[in-house]
Amino acid sequence: STGVNDLDDYEEGTWTPNDASGASLTLTVTSAQYVKIGQLVAACADVAYPTTANGLAAAIGGLPFTSQNTTASVYGGIVSYTDANISLIVIQASNSTTVALYITAGTAVTNATMSTRIVRFVAIYRASA
């Protein structure tokens, strides 16, 4: 239907998280699912980092839909578990299929910090279409 209050798009499925830091790391993915209702996307993942000393900022790509092109990265998510012994948040990049890992103080986390660590998160964002 075409009414303004009608649900015109619902989708759920799996997605494939990958290293988007530029370090070409091979992440171990236990699970990754998403639900899309209209333009609202909730994507979750359980990811383990390999052993690495790489100092680039940790970023996970492959989200199932490109986020809206906003003037700032206004979307993010919640880390439900990590064994990295730091408080993490995820920030969704504008016009992107990538989330970046930050500590709650606003500093980017490096791949070396995530070496052999697990992160489980949910990213919630608005898709571009």
N, C-alpha and C positions, 0 to 999 in steps of 0.2 A: 504494500500500500504506500501511499505518498503523503499521508498526514504528517504535520510537523512534529507530533508527539509519538509517532509510530516507530517501533524498533525496525530499522531497515538494514542492520548489519550486525551479525553475531558470528563469531568464529572462535574456535579453540584448536590448539595443536601443540606441536613441539617445535623447538628451534635449536640451533647449534651454536653455543657460545664458542668464541675463539679469542685468541690474544690479539688485541688491537693496539698494543703499545709500540709496535714496530720491532720488537725483539724476536719475533718468530718463535715464541714459546708454544709448546704443545700442552694445552690444558686438559685435564682429565675431567670429563663431565659425567656426573652420576645421573642427573636429570635436568630437564629444561622444558618448561611448558609455558603456554600463554593463553590468555582469554582476551578477545577484542570485542567490545560492545560499542557500536558506532565508531567514534574515533578514539575512545578510551582503551588503552592497552595496559594489561597487568602481565608482566613476564617474570617468571621466577627461574632460578637456576641453582644448582649445587655444583661448584667448581673447585677443583684442587690444582694448585700451581706446582710445577716441577721444581726441582732443585735448580736455583739460578742465583747468580751474583749480579745480574743485570740491573743497572740503576735507572732505567727509564720509568716513567710514571705508569702504574698499573692501569690497564683499561681492558674491558671485555666488550667485544663486538659480536655481531651476528644477530642482534635483536630482530624480531620478525617483521617490524615495520619501522619506517623512517619517522623520526619525531618531527613535530612542526618546526618551522623556521622562525624562531623567536629572537628577540634582541639579546637574550641572555639564556643560559641553561636553567630554565625555570622548573624542570621536572627532575625527579629523583626517585629515591626508593629507600627501602629499609633492609638492613643486614640483619637477618634473623639468627645467624650463627657464624662465628669465625673462631679459629684456634690461633689467630695471629697475636693475641694478647694486647690488642688495641681496639678502641671503639671506632668502627668503620661506618661510613655512609657511602651511598652510590649517587652520583650526579649524572643525569642524562644530558648528553651534548645536544645542542640545537641542530636541527636538520641532519640527524645522524642515526645510526643504528648501534651506537656505542655508549657504554656507561664507564665512568672513571671512578676509581676507588680513592676516597679521601678519609683522613681521620676527622673526627668531629670538630677539631679546631680549624679546619679548612685547608690543611696541607695535603698535597697529593702523596699517595703511598707509592713506593717503588716496587718493582717486581722482586727485588732482593728481599724486601720486607715480607713479601708474600711467599717467598721460597718455601716449598713443602707445606704450605698452609691451605686450609679450606675456607671458602666463603660461600655462604648460602644467602641469597638476597631476592627481593622482589623489586622490580623497577616499574613505576607507574607513570605513564606519560600519555600525551595526546598525539596520535598519529597524524601525519601530514594529509592523509586522505582516507 
